[in-house]
Amino acid sequence: MPHDFTIPQGWTLEGTSTLVGPEGDLRITFVELEPAATIVETALAGWRQIDPGFGSKVLREAALPPMDGWDELHQVLYEVPAKEARMELAIVRRLGSRAFVNLVRGSTAAISRRGAQLSEAFSGWKPQGYREVSLQDRAASLWTDEQCQKFKEFIVPAMAAMQIPGVSIAVVQNGRIVWSDGFGVRRAGEQAPVHAETRFMIGSATKPLTTLLMAMLIDQQKLSWATRVCDLLPGFALADPEMSGLLTVKHTASASTGMPRQDAEFVFRYSKITPEERIAEMKSMRPTTGFGETFQYSNFLVAAGGYAAARAFTSSGSLEAAYESAFTELVRRPLGMRDTFLRQEDAQNGDAAMPHALNFEGGVSPLPLHIERAVYSVAPAGGAWSTALDLARYVLLELGNGKMPEGERVVSEEVLLERRAKGIKIDEKSCYGLGLFISDESGLRVIHHGGNTFGFSTDMFFVPERGLGVVVLTNLYAANLFLVAVRQKIFELAFGAEPKAEKTIAAAAKMIQDGVAVLRQKTSTDPSALEWIADLIGTYHCAELGSATIERRGDGFWVQFDEWGSALGCEIQASGDRLLRLLAPPWRGSMKLLVDPEGKTLLLDQAQQKYVFSKQ
């Protein structure tokens, strides 16, 4: 292999160009070759170098948004029988007259638990001729009316291309909010406009607020980063007894413990579930990678840390009440965040956006508001509602290293900055601190955290050395690539970065359209094609996720879970595997249940967790 690439911790090198994951169920090969006539043919030529008989059918080929240092990026995904729970994928990058292909084969569980290390390997491959643009020596331009106008000229068509109903934004520079505005509407099909004061759910952008709360309690000597969770939450336990006793407040916010993401438990069951009950569910959870070995994101763990910190704040009342009290006294009031709430009913009592997601037809639909209650029992990890202006107050605190612009010190600089210390590695340019991502973006140190719920997407970032920060709120599920483009546009306007925000939007919009087309092609909705589902009518039960009842509705079929339901489509794979696909947004065909040959069980494969609904 003529080029160096990064070997992640615990991986082994097989031959000269293949890396094998620690468990042996994940492989990535590096191939350099001359590009063929098409991307699919280029990927196939790469596969044939390591497997001459490779002939998997292409499921989807997509051009990815532009990335510094490369002329083109593409992804080729191949069809694999659902029951095999694995993935075949090619990443094709072009630089000059050469193609650089990464070939990935692995179980879905391995890709989930080792995804950060895959990114590390991808990003670490930098062949001769690879050059990145650096903004390291560029000061931030002052944000003026001209920048505002150029941003508006970008954002309106970008929202249309990506079908974003509403956006709220605030820009912070040199200790003050220099611009804020709203675009679009709170609910699709209605006229009420979005403002800078409009409330949105912010999802995981709640996490930095929770670690800020922790930092304030450390200042008050009510806990330390090294305080054990079990000392604050008596009875707290994981399936691993040793880890249960070692886990500290710092660990809960570090994404480094090996605990996997396990969100299905609160997605499928949330009404009347208390934080105490949610914490008790963690007794069955165990890490899937070693402590400090790789980045794995756990909402349950952050929630446990937040509730533990809340218990250090007050020993009385429920965990929900304790966290709300701590959040109000330590975050909302000191920072002047008057429009930030933890309760949906409080947030909706005023100027509030509604959640939306793409539907099966490719359009945008409002979602029932109750589905956003799923995160309430894990509120410290993602339950807050806020506004662009309120979150700008938080960004001002960060840029002031613990002081508000008015001069009041809210938290000590030392403890605040500990949250930004580089922790577990994500890839060559990114790592995770304590509830914050730390990234090198074209030579600039960017501190950030986004957030996604079923119907909202958020980005919040700041560049400490340049005194610049931005908050962007949207009311659409999984609008991540839109937010990437917005951040790029800010960098273009503030630092003179290479213009590619519009290209990112164009690539992202096509990826979404192609993705909708693939799901619609794979999923049958014709009544005659669905008739076999009649044999499945009845109630199924899953110990972790509750009940699922399949019933006939009109000329189709419906599945009703404990909290929500969906119309059903189906897919019969070439292997004979039968899949039920959920058509309702936000799933729009992407969530599927594998039906066993006898129709007695339905399998929901969530990569590292497999959930079985058994017929009653």
VEXDREN-2710 file (C-alpha; in Angstrom, 1 decimal):
% VEXDREN-2710
k/r/px/py/pz
1/MET/0.0/0.0/0.0
2/PRO/1.7/3.2/-1.1
3/HIS/-0.2/5.5/1.3
4/ASP/-0.3/5.6/5.0
5/PHE/-3.6/5.3/6.9
6/THR/-4.6/5.3/10.5
7/ILE/-5.0/2.0/12.4
8/PRO/-7.5/2.5/15.1
9/GLN/-6.9/1.1/18.6
10/GLY/-7.4/-2.6/18.8
11/TRP/-7.6/-3.2/15.1
12/THR/-5.2/-5.4/13.1
13/LEU/-3.7/-5.0/9.7
14/GLU/-4.2/-8.0/7.4
15/GLY/-1.9/-8.0/4.5
16/THR/-1.0/-4.5/3.4
17/SER/-4.4/-2.9/2.9
18/THR/-7.1/-4.4/5.1
19/LEU/-8.0/-3.5/8.6
20/VAL/-10.0/-5.9/10.8
21/GLY/-12.0/-4.9/13.8
22/PRO/-11.2/-6.3/17.2
23/GLU/-14.2/-8.7/17.2
24/GLY/-13.3/-9.9/13.7
25/ASP/-16.8/-9.0/12.2
26/LEU/-15.8/-5.8/10.5
27/ARG/-13.3/-5.2/7.7
28/ILE/-12.2/-2.2/5.7
29/THR/-10.0/-2.3/2.7
30/PHE/-8.1/0.5/1.1
31/VAL/-7.8/0.4/-2.7
32/GLU/-6.2/2.9/-5.1
33/LEU/-7.0/2.6/-8.8
34/GLU/-7.8/4.5/-12.0
35/PRO/-11.5/5.6/-12.1
36/ALA/-13.8/3.6/-14.4
37/ALA/-16.6/5.1/-16.5
38/THR/-19.0/5.3/-13.5
39/ILE/-18.8/5.4/-9.8
40/VAL/-20.5/2.0/-9.5
41/GLU/-17.9/0.4/-11.9
42/THR/-15.1/2.0/-10.0
43/ALA/-16.4/0.5/-6.8
44/LEU/-16.8/-2.8/-8.4
45/ALA/-13.2/-2.7/-9.7
46/GLY/-12.1/-2.2/-6.1
47/TRP/-14.2/-5.1/-4.9
48/ARG/-12.9/-7.4/-7.6
49/GLN/-9.3/-6.8/-6.3
50/ILE/-10.1/-8.4/-3.0
51/ASP/-13.0/-10.7/-4.0
52/PRO/-13.0/-11.7/-7.7
53/GLY/-16.4/-13.2/-7.4
54/PHE/-18.1/-10.1/-5.9
55/GLY/-21.5/-9.5/-7.4
56/SER/-23.8/-7.9/-4.9
57/LYS/-26.6/-5.8/-6.3
58/VAL/-26.3/-2.1/-5.9
59/LEU/-29.0/-0.7/-3.7
60/ARG/-28.1/2.9/-4.0
61/GLU/-25.3/5.2/-5.2
62/ALA/-25.1/8.7/-3.9
63/ALA/-22.8/11.7/-4.4
64/LEU/-21.9/13.0/-1.0
65/PRO/-21.5/16.7/0.0
66/PRO/-18.1/18.2/-0.9
67/MET/-15.2/17.7/1.6
68/ASP/-11.9/19.6/1.8
69/GLY/-9.0/17.9/0.0
70/TRP/-11.1/15.7/-2.3
71/ASP/-12.5/16.4/-5.8
72/GLU/-15.5/14.1/-5.4
73/LEU/-17.0/11.8/-2.8
74/HIS/-19.6/9.0/-3.5
75/GLN/-21.2/6.2/-1.5
76/VAL/-22.3/2.9/-3.0
77/LEU/-24.6/0.7/-0.8
78/TYR/-25.3/-2.9/-1.7
79/GLU/-28.4/-5.1/-1.0
80/VAL/-27.9/-7.7/1.8
81/PRO/-30.7/-10.0/3.1
82/ALA/-32.2/-8.5/6.2
83/LYS/-31.8/-11.7/8.3
84/GLU/-28.0/-11.5/7.8
85/ALA/-27.8/-8.2/9.8
86/ARG/-24.7/-7.0/7.9
87/MET/-23.7/-4.3/5.5
88/GLU/-21.6/-4.0/2.3
89/LEU/-20.5/-0.5/1.5
90/ALA/-18.0/1.3/-0.8
91/ILE/-16.8/4.9/-0.3
92/VAL/-15.3/6.3/-3.5
93/ARG/-13.2/9.4/-3.4
94/ARG/-11.5/11.0/-6.4
95/LEU/-8.4/13.1/-6.3
96/GLY/-7.0/14.2/-9.6
97/SER/-6.8/11.2/-12.0
98/ARG/-6.9/8.6/-9.2
99/ALA/-9.8/6.9/-7.3
100/PHE/-9.4/6.0/-3.6
101/VAL/-11.9/3.4/-2.6
102/ASN/-12.8/2.1/0.9
103/LEU/-14.6/-1.2/0.9
104/VAL/-16.5/-2.1/4.1
105/ARG/-18.0/-5.4/5.1
106/GLY/-19.3/-6.0/8.5
107/SER/-22.2/-6.8/10.8
108/THR/-24.6/-4.0/11.5
109/ALA/-23.7/-4.4/15.2
110/ALA/-20.0/-4.0/14.5
111/ILE/-20.6/-0.9/12.3
112/SER/-22.7/0.6/15.1
113/ARG/-20.2/0.0/17.9
114/ARG/-17.1/0.8/15.8
115/GLY/-18.5/3.6/13.7
116/ALA/-16.2/6.2/15.1
117/GLN/-13.2/4.0/14.4
118/LEU/-14.4/3.5/10.8
119/SER/-14.5/7.3/10.5
120/GLU/-11.0/7.5/12.0
121/ALA/-9.7/5.1/9.4
122/PHE/-11.5/6.9/6.5
123/SER/-10.3/10.3/7.5
124/GLY/-6.7/9.1/8.2
125/TRP/-6.1/8.1/4.6
126/LYS/-4.5/11.1/3.0
127/PRO/-2.7/10.2/-0.3
128/GLN/-0.1/12.2/-2.0
129/GLY/-1.5/15.4/-3.5
130/TYR/-4.2/15.7/-0.8
131/ARG/-4.4/19.3/0.4
132/GLU/-6.7/21.0/2.9
133/VAL/-7.7/24.6/2.9
134/SER/-6.6/26.3/6.2
135/LEU/-8.4/29.2/7.8
136/GLN/-6.1/29.1/10.8
137/ASP/-4.6/32.5/10.1
138/ARG/-7.8/34.3/9.2
139/ALA/-9.6/36.6/11.6
140/ALA/-13.4/36.7/11.6
141/SER/-14.9/39.5/9.6
142/LEU/-17.3/41.7/11.5
143/TRP/-20.9/40.6/10.9
144/THR/-22.5/43.4/9.0
145/ASP/-25.7/44.1/7.1
146/GLU/-24.0/42.8/4.0
147/GLN/-23.4/39.4/5.6
148/CYS/-27.0/39.3/6.8
149/GLN/-28.2/39.9/3.2
150/LYS/-26.0/37.3/1.7
151/PHE/-27.1/34.8/4.3
152/LYS/-30.7/35.5/3.6
153/GLU/-30.1/35.0/-0.1
154/PHE/-28.7/31.6/0.8
155/ILE/-31.1/30.4/3.4
156/VAL/-34.5/30.9/1.6
157/PRO/-33.7/28.7/-1.5
158/ALA/-31.8/26.3/0.8
159/MET/-34.9/25.8/3.0
160/ALA/-37.0/25.3/-0.1
161/ALA/-34.6/22.7/-1.6
162/MET/-34.5/20.8/1.7
163/GLN/-38.2/21.3/2.6
164/ILE/-37.4/22.9/6.0
165/PRO/-40.7/24.5/7.3
166/GLY/-39.0/26.9/9.7
167/VAL/-35.5/28.1/10.8
168/SER/-34.4/30.4/13.6
169/ILE/-30.9/31.7/13.9
170/ALA/-28.7/33.9/16.1
171/VAL/-25.1/35.0/15.6
172/VAL/-22.9/36.0/18.5
173/GLN/-19.7/38.0/18.0
174/ASN/-17.3/39.8/20.3
175/GLY/-19.5/39.5/23.4
176/ARG/-22.9/40.4/22.0
177/ILE/-25.7/39.1/19.8
178/VAL/-25.1/40.8/16.4
179/TRP/-27.9/39.3/14.5
180/SER/-31.0/37.1/14.9
181/ASP/-33.9/36.3/12.7
182/GLY/-36.5/33.8/11.8
183/PHE/-37.5/32.2/8.4
184/GLY/-40.5/30.2/7.3
185/VAL/-43.4/29.0/9.4
186/ARG/-44.0/27.2/12.7
187/ARG/-46.2/24.6/11.1
188/ALA/-46.3/23.6/7.5
189/GLY/-49.5/24.7/5.7
190/GLU/-50.1/27.6/8.1
191/GLN/-49.1/31.2/8.2
192/ALA/-47.7/31.8/11.7
193/PRO/-44.0/32.9/11.1
194/VAL/-40.9/31.8/12.9
195/HIS/-39.0/34.4/14.9
196/ALA/-35.8/34.5/16.8
197/GLU/-38.0/34.1/19.9
198/THR/-39.8/31.0/18.6
199/ARG/-39.4/27.9/20.8
200/PHE/-38.0/24.7/19.3
201/MET/-37.0/21.4/20.9
202/ILE/-33.2/21.3/20.9
203/GLY/-32.6/17.6/21.5
204/SER/-29.1/16.7/22.4
205/ALA/-28.0/20.4/22.4
206/THR/-29.4/20.0/26.0
207/LYS/-26.3/18.0/26.9
208/PRO/-24.0/21.0/27.1
209/LEU/-26.5/22.7/29.4
210/THR/-26.5/19.6/31.6
211/THR/-22.7/19.5/31.9
212/LEU/-22.8/23.3/32.6
213/LEU/-25.2/22.4/35.4
214/MET/-22.7/19.9/36.6
215/ALA/-19.8/22.4/36.5
216/MET/-21.8/24.8/38.6
217/LEU/-22.4/22.2/41.2
218/ILE/-18.6/21.4/41.2
219/ASP/-18.0/25.1/41.9
220/GLN/-20.4/24.8/44.8
221/GLN/-18.5/21.7/46.1
222/LYS/-21.7/19.6/45.9
223/LEU/-20.0/17.1/43.7
224/SER/-16.9/16.6/41.5
225/TRP/-16.3/15.1/38.1
226/ALA/-15.0/12.0/40.1
227/THR/-18.1/11.6/42.2
228/ARG/-19.5/8.1/41.7
229/VAL/-23.0/7.9/40.2
230/CYS/-24.0/5.2/42.7
231/ASP/-23.1/7.5/45.6
232/LEU/-25.7/10.1/44.3
233/LEU/-28.3/7.6/43.0
234/PRO/-28.5/4.7/45.5
235/GLY/-29.5/1.5/43.7
236/PHE/-28.0/2.7/40.4
237/ALA/-26.6/-0.3/38.6
238/LEU/-25.7/-1.6/35.1
239/ALA/-25.5/-5.2/34.1
240/ASP/-21.7/-5.0/34.7
241/PRO/-21.3/-4.8/38.5
242/GLU/-17.7/-3.6/38.4
243/MET/-18.6/-0.8/36.0
244/SER/-21.6/0.1/38.1
245/GLY/-19.3/0.9/41.0
246/LEU/-16.7/2.7/39.0
247/LEU/-18.9/5.0/36.9
248/THR/-18.4/8.7/37.7
249/VAL/-20.3/11.8/36.8
250/LYS/-17.6/12.6/34.3
251/HIS/-17.9/9.2/32.7
252/THR/-21.6/9.7/32.0
253/ALA/-21.0/12.7/29.8
254/SER/-17.8/11.5/28.1
255/ALA/-19.2/9.0/25.5
256/SER/-16.2/6.8/26.3
257/THR/-17.5/4.0/28.6
258/GLY/-18.4/1.5/25.8
259/MET/-22.2/1.8/26.6
260/PRO/-24.1/1.7/23.3
261/ARG/-26.9/3.9/22.1
262/GLN/-30.1/2.2/23.2
263/ASP/-32.9/4.6/22.4
264/ALA/-35.6/2.2/21.3
265/GLU/-36.6/1.7/25.0
266/PHE/-37.8/5.3/25.3
267/VAL/-39.0/5.6/21.7
268/PHE/-41.5/2.8/22.1
269/ARG/-42.5/3.3/25.8
270/TYR/-42.7/6.7/27.4
271/SER/-46.1/7.6/28.8
272/LYS/-46.0/7.8/32.6
273/ILE/-42.5/6.4/32.6
274/THR/-40.6/8.2/35.4
275/PRO/-36.8/8.9/35.4
276/GLU/-36.6/6.5/38.3
277/GLU/-38.1/3.7/36.2
278/ARG/-35.9/4.6/33.3
279/ILE/-32.7/4.5/35.5
280/ALA/-33.9/1.1/36.8
281/GLU/-34.0/-0.2/33.2
282/MET/-30.3/0.3/33.0
283/LYS/-29.7/-2.7/35.2
284/SER/-30.0/-4.9/32.1
285/MET/-27.6/-2.7/30.0
286/ARG/-23.9/-3.5/29.5
287/PRO/-21.0/-2.0/27.5
288/THR/-20.2/-3.5/24.1
289/THR/-16.7/-2.0/23.8
290/GLY/-14.0/-1.5/26.3
291/PHE/-13.8/1.4/28.7
292/GLY/-12.1/4.3/27.0
293/GLU/-11.7/2.3/23.8
294/THR/-13.9/4.1/21.3
295/PHE/-16.7/6.7/21.0
296/GLN/-20.2/5.4/21.7
297/TYR/-23.1/7.8/22.4
298/SER/-25.5/6.9/25.2
299/ASN/-28.5/9.0/26.0
300/PHE/-29.3/6.8/29.0
301/LEU/-25.9/7.4/30.5
302/VAL/-26.1/11.2/30.1
303/ALA/-29.5/11.1/31.6
304/ALA/-28.2/9.1/34.6
305/GLY/-25.4/11.7/35.1
306/GLY/-27.8/14.6/34.9
307/TYR/-30.2/13.1/37.4
308/ALA/-27.3/12.2/39.7
309/ALA/-26.2/15.9/39.5
310/ALA/-29.7/17.0/40.2
311/ARG/-29.8/14.8/43.3
312/ALA/-26.6/16.5/44.5
313/PHE/-28.5/19.8/44.1
314/THR/-31.5/18.6/46.2
315/SER/-32.2/15.4/48.0
316/SER/-36.0/15.9/48.0
317/GLY/-38.6/15.2/45.5
318/SER/-38.6/13.1/42.3
319/LEU/-35.7/13.0/39.9
320/GLU/-37.8/14.9/37.4
321/ALA/-38.5/17.7/39.9
322/ALA/-34.9/17.7/41.1
323/TYR/-33.5/18.1/37.6
324/GLU/-36.1/20.8/36.7
325/SER/-35.2/22.7/39.9
326/ALA/-31.5/22.4/39.3
327/PHE/-31.9/23.4/35.6
328/THR/-34.0/26.4/36.5
329/GLU/-31.7/27.7/39.4
330/LEU/-28.3/27.0/37.8
331/VAL/-29.0/27.5/34.0
332/ARG/-32.2/29.3/33.1
333/ARG/-32.1/32.1/35.7
334/PRO/-28.3/32.9/35.8
335/LEU/-28.1/32.9/32.0
336/GLY/-31.4/34.8/31.5
337/MET/-32.9/32.1/29.4
338/ARG/-36.5/33.0/30.0
339/ASP/-37.9/31.1/27.0
340/THR/-36.2/27.7/27.8
341/PHE/-38.3/24.9/29.2
342/LEU/-38.3/21.3/30.1
343/ARG/-42.0/20.7/29.9
344/GLN/-43.8/20.6/26.6
345/GLU/-46.9/22.3/27.9
346/ASP/-44.8/25.3/29.1
347/ALA/-43.0/25.6/25.8
348/GLN/-46.2/25.4/23.8
349/ASN/-47.8/28.2/25.8
350/GLY/-46.5/30.8/23.5
351/ASP/-44.6/31.2/20.2
352/ALA/-43.6/27.6/19.6
353/ALA/-42.8/25.6/16.4
354/MET/-44.3/22.2/15.6
355/PRO/-42.4/19.1/14.7
356/HIS/-42.2/17.8/11.1
357/ALA/-40.7/14.9/9.2
358/LEU/-40.5/13.7/5.6
359/ASN/-43.3/11.4/4.7
360/PHE/-43.4/8.3/2.5
361/GLU/-44.3/10.3/-0.6
362/GLY/-41.3/12.6/-0.1
363/GLY/-43.1/15.6/1.2
364/VAL/-43.2/17.1/4.7
365/SER/-45.8/16.3/7.3
366/PRO/-46.4/17.8/10.8
367/LEU/-46.0/15.1/13.5
368/PRO/-48.3/14.6/16.5
369/LEU/-46.8/16.6/19.3
370/HIS/-47.0/13.8/21.9
371/ILE/-44.3/11.8/20.1
372/GLU/-41.8/14.4/21.4
373/ARG/-42.5/13.3/24.9
374/ALA/-40.4/10.2/24.3
375/VAL/-37.3/12.0/25.6
376/TYR/-38.8/13.4/28.8
377/SER/-37.7/10.5/31.0
378/VAL/-34.1/11.1/29.7
379/ALA/-34.5/14.9/29.8
380/PRO/-30.9/15.8/30.7
381/ALA/-29.8/14.1/27.5
382/GLY/-32.2/15.9/25.1
383/GLY/-35.5/17.2/26.6
384/ALA/-35.2/21.0/26.5
385/TRP/-37.1/23.5/24.4
386/SER/-35.4/26.8/23.7
387/THR/-35.0/29.7/21.3
388/ALA/-32.1/31.0/19.2
389/LEU/-31.9/34.0/21.4
390/ASP/-31.8/32.0/24.6
391/LEU/-29.2/29.6/23.3
392/ALA/-27.2/32.6/22.2
393/ARG/-27.0/33.6/25.8
394/TYR/-25.5/30.2/26.6
395/VAL/-22.9/30.7/23.7
396/LEU/-22.0/34.1/25.2
397/LEU/-21.3/32.4/28.5
398/GLU/-19.0/29.9/26.8
399/LEU/-17.2/32.6/24.8
400/GLY/-16.9/34.6/28.0
401/ASN/-15.3/31.6/29.7
402/GLY/-17.9/31.6/32.4
403/LYS/-18.8/35.3/32.5
404/MET/-21.9/36.8/31.0
405/PRO/-21.6/39.9/28.9
406/GLU/-22.9/42.0/31.7
407/GLY/-19.9/41.0/33.8
408/GLU/-21.4/38.4/36.2
409/ARG/-19.3/35.3/36.6
410/VAL/-21.7/32.3/36.5
411/VAL/-19.2/29.5/36.6
412/SER/-15.4/29.3/37.2
413/GLU/-13.3/29.3/34.0
414/GLU/-11.3/26.3/35.1
415/VAL/-14.3/24.0/35.6
416/LEU/-16.1/25.3/32.5
417/LEU/-13.0/24.7/30.3
418/GLU/-12.6/21.1/31.6
419/ARG/-15.7/20.3/29.6
420/ARG/-13.9/21.3/26.4
421/ALA/-10.8/19.2/27.1
422/LYS/-10.2/16.6/24.3
423/GLY/-11.6/13.3/25.3
424/ILE/-12.4/10.2/23.4
425/LYS/-11.4/10.3/19.7
426/ILE/-14.0/10.2/17.0
427/ASP/-11.8/10.7/13.9
428/GLU/-8.7/12.4/12.8
429/LYS/-10.2/15.9/13.4
430/SER/-12.9/15.4/16.1
431/CYS/-13.2/14.2/19.7
432/TYR/-15.7/14.4/22.5
433/GLY/-15.3/16.3/25.7
434/LEU/-18.0/16.4/28.3
435/GLY/-21.3/17.0/26.5
436/LEU/-19.4/18.9/23.8
437/PHE/-17.7/18.0/20.5
438/ILE/-14.3/19.5/19.8
439/SER/-13.4/19.7/16.1
440/ASP/-10.6/21.0/13.9
441/GLU/-12.5/22.6/10.9
442/SER/-10.0/23.9/8.4
443/GLY/-7.6/24.8/11.1
444/LEU/-10.2/26.4/13.4
445/ARG/-11.1/24.9/16.8
446/VAL/-14.8/24.6/16.8
447/ILE/-16.8/23.6/19.9
448/HIS/-20.3/22.4/19.1
449/HIS/-23.2/20.1/19.8
450/GLY/-26.3/19.5/17.6
451/GLY/-29.5/17.8/18.5
452/ASN/-32.3/15.8/16.8
453/THR/-35.7/14.7/18.0
454/PHE/-38.5/13.2/15.9
455/GLY/-39.4/16.6/14.5
456/PHE/-36.6/19.1/15.2
457/SER/-32.9/19.5/14.3
458/THR/-30.4/21.9/16.0
459/ASP/-26.9/23.1/15.6
460/MET/-25.0/25.2/18.1
461/PHE/-21.3/26.0/17.6
462/PHE/-18.7/28.5/18.6
463/VAL/-15.1/29.3/17.7
464/PRO/-13.5/30.5/21.0
465/GLU/-10.3/32.0/19.5
466/ARG/-12.4/34.1/17.1
467/GLY/-15.2/35.2/19.5
468/LEU/-17.8/33.9/17.1
469/GLY/-20.8/31.6/17.8
470/VAL/-24.0/30.6/16.0
471/VAL/-27.3/28.9/16.9
472/VAL/-29.5/27.4/14.2
473/LEU/-32.9/25.8/15.1
474/THR/-35.2/23.9/12.6
475/ASN/-38.5/22.1/12.9
476/LEU/-37.7/19.1/10.7
477/TYR/-36.4/15.7/11.6
478/ALA/-32.9/14.8/10.5
479/ALA/-32.0/18.1/8.8
480/ASN/-28.4/17.5/9.6
481/LEU/-27.0/18.1/6.1
482/PHE/-28.9/21.4/5.9
483/LEU/-27.2/22.4/9.2
484/VAL/-23.8/21.4/7.8
485/ALA/-24.5/23.7/4.8
486/VAL/-25.6/26.5/7.1
487/ARG/-22.4/26.2/9.1
488/GLN/-20.4/26.2/5.9
489/LYS/-22.1/29.4/4.8
490/ILE/-21.3/31.1/8.1
491/PHE/-17.7/30.1/7.6
492/GLU/-17.7/31.5/4.1
493/LEU/-19.2/34.8/5.2
494/ALA/-17.1/35.1/8.4
495/PHE/-13.7/33.6/7.3
496/GLY/-13.8/33.6/3.5
497/ALA/-14.0/29.8/3.3
498/GLU/-14.2/28.1/0.0
499/PRO/-17.7/28.5/-1.4
500/LYS/-19.5/25.2/-1.2
501/ALA/-22.6/25.7/0.9
502/GLU/-24.8/25.7/-2.1
503/LYS/-23.1/22.5/-3.5
504/THR/-23.8/20.9/-0.1
505/ILE/-27.5/21.8/-0.3
506/ALA/-27.7/20.5/-3.9
507/ALA/-26.0/17.2/-3.0
508/ALA/-28.1/16.8/0.2
509/ALA/-31.4/17.4/-1.6
510/LYS/-30.5/14.8/-4.3
511/MET/-29.5/12.3/-1.6
512/ILE/-32.9/12.8/0.1
513/GLN/-34.8/12.5/-3.2
514/ASP/-32.9/9.4/-4.2
515/GLY/-33.4/7.9/-0.7
516/VAL/-37.2/8.4/-0.9
517/ALA/-37.2/6.8/-4.4
518/VAL/-35.3/3.7/-3.1
519/LEU/-37.6/3.2/-0.2
520/ARG/-40.7/3.6/-2.4
521/GLN/-39.2/1.2/-4.9
522/LYS/-38.5/-1.4/-2.2
523/THR/-41.8/-1.0/-0.4
524/SER/-45.1/-2.4/-1.7
525/THR/-48.3/-0.6/-0.7
526/ASP/-50.7/-2.1/-3.1
527/PRO/-53.5/-3.9/-1.3
528/SER/-53.1/-7.1/-3.2
529/ALA/-49.4/-7.2/-2.3
530/LEU/-50.2/-6.7/1.4
531/GLU/-52.8/-9.4/1.7
532/TRP/-50.4/-11.9/3.2
533/ILE/-50.2/-9.6/6.3
534/ALA/-53.8/-10.8/7.2
535/ASP/-52.2/-14.0/8.6
536/LEU/-50.2/-11.8/11.1
537/ILE/-53.2/-10.0/12.6
538/GLY/-53.1/-10.1/16.4
539/THR/-51.1/-8.8/19.3
540/TYR/-47.3/-9.3/19.9
541/HIS/-45.3/-8.5/22.9
542/CYS/-41.7/-7.5/23.5
543/ALA/-40.3/-7.5/27.0
544/GLU/-38.3/-4.3/26.4
545/LEU/-40.6/-2.4/24.0
546/GLY/-44.2/-3.4/24.9
547/SER/-46.9/-4.5/22.6
548/ALA/-47.5/-4.4/18.9
549/THR/-51.0/-5.0/17.5
550/ILE/-51.4/-5.7/13.8
551/GLU/-54.9/-5.0/12.4
552/ARG/-56.7/-4.4/9.1
553/ARG/-57.7/-0.8/8.4
554/GLY/-59.6/-0.2/5.2
555/ASP/-57.8/-1.9/2.4
556/GLY/-54.5/-1.9/4.2
557/PHE/-52.9/-2.8/7.5
558/TRP/-51.8/-1.0/10.6
559/VAL/-49.5/-1.7/13.5
560/GLN/-50.2/-0.1/16.8
561/PHE/-47.5/0.1/19.5
562/ASP/-48.1/1.3/23.0
563/GLU/-47.4/5.0/22.1
564/TRP/-48.0/5.4/18.4
565/GLY/-48.9/3.5/15.3
566/SER/-48.2/3.4/11.6
567/ALA/-49.7/2.1/8.3
568/LEU/-47.7/-0.8/6.9
569/GLY/-46.0/-1.5/3.7
570/CYS/-44.1/-4.7/2.9
571/GLU/-41.0/-6.0/1.2
572/ILE/-40.4/-9.5/0.0
573/GLN/-36.6/-9.9/-0.5
574/ALA/-35.0/-12.1/-3.1
575/SER/-34.0/-14.4/-0.2
576/GLY/-37.6/-14.9/0.7
577/ASP/-37.4/-12.8/3.8
578/ARG/-40.6/-10.9/4.6
579/LEU/-40.4/-7.4/6.0
580/LEU/-43.1/-5.1/7.3
581/ARG/-42.1/-1.5/6.7
582/LEU/-43.6/1.4/8.8
583/LEU/-44.9/4.1/6.4
584/ALA/-45.7/6.9/8.9
585/PRO/-43.3/9.8/9.3
586/PRO/-40.7/10.0/10.6
587/TRP/-40.1/6.3/9.7
588/ARG/-41.4/6.6/6.1
589/GLY/-40.4/3.0/5.3
590/SER/-37.0/3.0/6.9
591/MET/-38.0/1.2/10.1
592/LYS/-38.8/-2.5/9.4
593/LEU/-39.8/-5.6/11.2
594/LEU/-38.5/-9.0/10.0
595/VAL/-41.3/-11.6/10.0
596/ASP/-40.2/-15.2/10.9
597/PRO/-41.3/-17.9/8.4
598/GLU/-44.1/-19.1/10.7
599/GLY/-45.4/-15.6/11.5
600/LYS/-44.9/-16.0/15.2
601/THR/-42.3/-13.3/15.8
602/LEU/-41.4/-9.9/14.5
603/LEU/-37.8/-8.8/14.8
604/LEU/-36.7/-5.2/15.1
605/ASP/-33.0/-5.0/14.4
606/GLN/-31.4/-2.0/16.0
607/ALA/-27.8/-3.0/15.2
608/GLN/-26.4/-3.6/18.6
609/GLN/-29.8/-4.6/20.1
610/LYS/-32.3/-7.0/18.6
611/TYR/-35.9/-6.8/19.9
612/VAL/-38.3/-9.7/19.4
613/PHE/-42.1/-9.2/19.4
614/SER/-43.7/-12.6/20.1
615/LYS/-47.3/-13.4/19.1
616/GLN/-49.6/-13.8/22.1
END
